[in-house]
């Protein structure tokens, strides 16, 4: 066995036995995020149907993930462009130094 263990978590009043292959604290944290999202959606939507709240929570969390992925990709592109520009400046600086004649 590679360290898998079962962890009990509560989400929206229901207990789930989940297999944790990493940190139990991490699994508890993400279970709490799902629980909090479902509670918030219950308050804003007025529905108490667990299945509907779970689907709405999944859609909301997927939307947040998609937005974060888009932001991350934008930041990666910005960083790549900045690094390419720095590389050009370093190359230009080195080329300028090598073409200078010693005094």
C-alpha positions in Angstrom: 0.0 0.0 0.0 1.3 3.5 -0.9 0.1 5.4 2.2 -3.6 5.6 1.2 -5.9 5.8 4.2 -9.6 6.5 4.7 -10.6 9.8 6.2 -14.1 10.8 7.3 -15.2 14.3 6.3 -18.5 16.0 6.7 -19.9 18.1 3.8 -23.3 19.8 4.1 -24.4 17.5 7.0 -23.4 14.3 5.3 -20.4 12.1 6.2 -18.2 10.7 3.5 -15.4 8.2 3.9 -12.7 9.3 1.4 -9.4 7.8 0.5 -6.6 10.2 1.2 -3.3 9.6 -0.6 -1.8 12.8 0.6 -2.2 15.1 3.5 -5.4 14.6 5.5 -5.3 18.3 6.3 -5.5 19.0 2.6 -8.5 16.8 2.1 -10.2 18.3 5.2 -9.5 21.8 3.7 -11.0 21.0 0.3 -14.0 19.3 1.9 -14.5 22.5 4.0 -14.4 24.6 0.8 -17.1 22.5 -0.8 -19.2 22.7 2.4 -18.8 26.4 2.6 -19.7 26.8 -1.1 -22.9 24.8 -0.6 -23.9 26.7 2.5 -23.3 30.0 0.7 -25.4 28.9 -2.3 -28.2 27.7 0.0 -28.3 31.2 1.4 -28.3 33.0 -1.9 -30.4 30.6 -3.9 -33.0 29.6 -1.3 -32.8 26.0 -2.4 -32.1 23.2 0.1 -32.0 20.4 -2.4 -28.6 18.8 -1.7 -28.1 17.5 -5.2 -28.9 20.9 -6.8 -26.6 22.6 -4.3 -23.8 20.1 -5.0 -24.2 20.7 -8.8 -24.3 24.5 -8.3 -21.2 24.3 -6.0 -19.4 22.2 -8.6 -20.2 24.7 -11.4 -19.1 27.6 -9.2 -15.9 25.9 -8.3 -15.2 24.9 -11.9 -15.8 28.5 -13.0 -13.4 29.7 -10.3 -10.8 27.2 -11.5 -11.2 28.2 -15.1 -10.8 31.8 -14.3 -7.6 31.1 -12.2 -6.2 28.9 -15.1 -6.9 31.8 -17.5 -5.2 34.3 -15.2 -2.2 31.9 -14.7 -1.8 31.5 -18.5 -1.9 35.2 -18.9 0.7 35.6 -16.2 2.9 32.9 -17.9 2.7 34.7 -21.2 3.6 38.1 -19.6 6.5 36.5 -17.8 7.7 34.8 -21.0 7.6 38.1 -22.8 9.4 39.9 -20.0 12.1 37.2 -19.9 12.6 37.3 -23.7 13.0 41.1 -23.5 15.5 40.8 -20.7 17.4 38.2 -22.7 17.5 40.6 -25.6 18.8 43.4 -23.4 21.5 41.1 -21.9 22.5 39.9 -25.3 22.7 43.5 -26.6 24.7 44.6 -23.5 27.1 41.7 -24.0 27.5 42.4 -27.7 28.2 46.0 -26.9 30.9 45.1 -24.4 32.6 42.6 -26.7 32.8 45.2 -29.5 34.4 47.8 -27.3 38.1 48.0 -27.7 40.3 47.9 -24.6 41.8 51.2 -23.6 
